[in-house]
Amino acid sequence: MARAAARGPRRPRRAVLLWGVSLTGFGLTSLLHLARVLLALAGLVSETLRSALLRHGTPGGLRGRVSSLWMVQATVSPALGNAAAGFLAELTSASAAVVTGRVVRVVAALAVAAAFPALRRATLAEPVTEVMEGPPRVMSSRGSFVIPSGR
């Protein structure tokens, strides 16, 4: 751990690569024990990386709102993905559905990385500092108004 810290901040690209490789391996293996290990590894990497990026990349004043949006997508996305994978598995096979889904996700991740260079440079070295003065505001045609904090 201290050795990794001495080498400098890590970029999350390696974690994304490990996630993609482990899920692709999960889809390709026919060994139950290996499939379990690969699926557990993918889940661990995914959850850890998303939580770290959320905590480090969101200003404190917006963390609750961003966390709630993340929770909504984390609840809805698996159901949509499972339906799509089930449909594809019905047309092809379960293994083909898993591998195809992972390849599509890797391509999508590369497209997002190309569209948003700041994500490619993201590190987990230091959290984002507060960038907002006062409560968050929303602009409308009638002027700006404060978003209630719920506190």
N, C-alpha and C positions, 0 to 999 in steps of 0.2 A: 504494500500500500504506500509506504513512504517512498519506495523506489519509483512508483508511478507518478507520485506528486513531484518528485525531483525532476522528472523528465518534462514537466510542463502540462498544461491543460490538454485533455483529451477531447477530440471532436467526436460527436455521436455517430459518425459514418460507420465506424467499425461495429457499433452495436446494431445499426440498421442492417448491415451486411450479415452479421451473425444471425439476426432474426430471420432474414430472408432465406439464408442457407439452411437453418434448422427446420423451417416450415417446408421448404422444398424437399429436404431429406425425409421429413415426416410423410409427405405425399408419395415418395418413391419407395419407402421401405415396406416390407411385408412382415417384418419382425415386430411383434407386439411390444416387447420390452424396449427396443430401440425407438419405436414410435412414441412411446410414453416419455422417454427421456428427451427426445427432440421437441415434442410438444410442450413439455414443462419448461425447457430451456427457452423456447420462443416466447412463451407467456411471461416468464421472468424478465427477459430482456425487454420485451415490449412495455410491460407495466412500469418497470424501473426507469426506462428512458423517457417515457411520456410524463411520468411524475416529476422527474428531474428537470425536464425542459419546461414544464408548466411552472414549477417553483422558481427556477432561475430566469425564465424569460418573460415573466409577467410582473409588471409593477405592482407593488403592494396594494395600491388603491383599486386595482382592477382584478386582483386575484380571485376574489369570491365570484365575481361575474364570469370570468373566464373559466373557473372551475365548474360552475354550474352548466355552462355550455359544453364543456368537455364531458361532463357526466351524462348529458342528454345524448351526445353522439356515441358515447361508450355504451349506452343502453340500447339505442336504436340500431347502430351499425352492425353488430353481430347478428341480429335478427334478419336484416336485409341481406347480409352476406351469406348466412345459412340458407336462406330461401334461394338465392342465386346459385350457390354451390349445389344445393339439392336438385335444382332444375338441370344444371349442367351434368351432374352425376347421373341423373335419369337418362339424359341423352347419350352420355359417353360411359364413364366409369368413375368411381369415387376417387381413385388415384389421379385420373386425368383432371377431374374437377379441382382437386387440391393444388396440383402443380400449375394448372392454368390460372387459378386465382392468385397464386404467389407471383407468377410471371407478370400478370396484369398489375399487381401492386408494385412490383419493382419498377416496371415501366412508368407507372404513375408517380412513384417517388422520384425517379430521375427527371420526369417532366417538371415536377414541382421544384426540384433543386435547380433546374435550368431557369425556371421562371423567377425564382426568388433567391438570388445569390447570397443574401444575408443568412439564409438557412444553411448554406454550405460552409459558411465561416463561423457558424454557431459553436460555442464551446460551453462547457459547464464549469468554467473556471471561476467566474464571479457572477453573482446575481445582478439582475437589472436594478439600477438605482431608481429611486422615485423620480418620475419625470413630470408629474402633475403637481400643479399648485392648487390647493383647495379641492373641493369635491369635483367629480367628473361632470362635464356639461354636455348637453346635446344641442346642436344647432337646428332650428326649424325656421319656417317662413315667418314666424312671429318673434324671432329672436332666440336667445339661448335660455335654457333652464337647467337647473341642477338635478342630477339623478339622485333620488333618495338612496341613502346608504343602507337602510334597513337596520341600523344600529340604534 
